[in-house]
């Protein structure tokens, strides 16, 4: 296709937006509203997934060693744990350090345990993290069978429920987003279809005077693309500004600081790209599918 022909199609597509003012406004408004709703749930789903990942990463295995285990025995246990393929990291915590951490966790009540340094009742331990949080239970069972290991704690029962909940939340979020995206496609496509139906005479005349199918399609292709992209811009701006103020409000509110949300960047870029791609695809798809039925003259 010649550059001059491409330029003609682009000009016609832009002109068509102005010629069909109210129908164009209705189509772009439908794109805006639908993509705004989709964008809100996309932000929600991404943050829920982020929170779930953050919680999962905090899952660890505390391995308690036998009080009689000496340095060679401790080194032996460490080597055996490192040899487990699912293990990502392992950290040795001496009983002195363990007591210090315990007292720090008590805050102002730490004085109640003063004097335990001489007769420290805590055992040496390892803190183990797995490559995949879902492997925690299986790895803990393997470690439990090792010599010189007196006990293993990873929140048995609670951890399995946690993983089940986060998995369910992710799956529900994906299904909801996909379902909403398809709903948006058909809603916007039907709105765009109304603008095409209103110009069916124009298409039929062009077809009768010898215009090829693609010569007729291209301006509508450009028109649909512009409507989709333009309709995505307002939701992107609204979502970006709203999310910025939400993060700012959460920082200033002490009670909300426990909830960690994704940072503004690159989240905004990811959502903006997704909405532009979806808007452009729906606009093009809706226009071409609608035009096709009027090309049979």
Secondary structure, 3 states (H helix, E strand, C coil): CCHHHHHHHHHHHHHHHHHCHHHHHHHHHHHHHHHHHHHHHHHHHHHHHHHHHHHHHCCCEEEEECCCCCHHHHHHHHHHHHCCCCEEEEEEECHHHHHHHHHHHHHHHHHHHCCCCCCCCCCCEEEEEECCHHHHHHHHHHHHCCCCEEEEECCCCHHHHHHHHHHHHHHHHHHHHHHHHHHHHHHHHHHHHHHHHCCHHHHHHHHHCCCCHHHHHHHHHHHHHHHHHHHHHHHHHHHHHHHHHHHHHHHHCHHHCCCCCCCHHHHHHHHHHHHHHHHHHHHHHHHHHHHHCCCCC
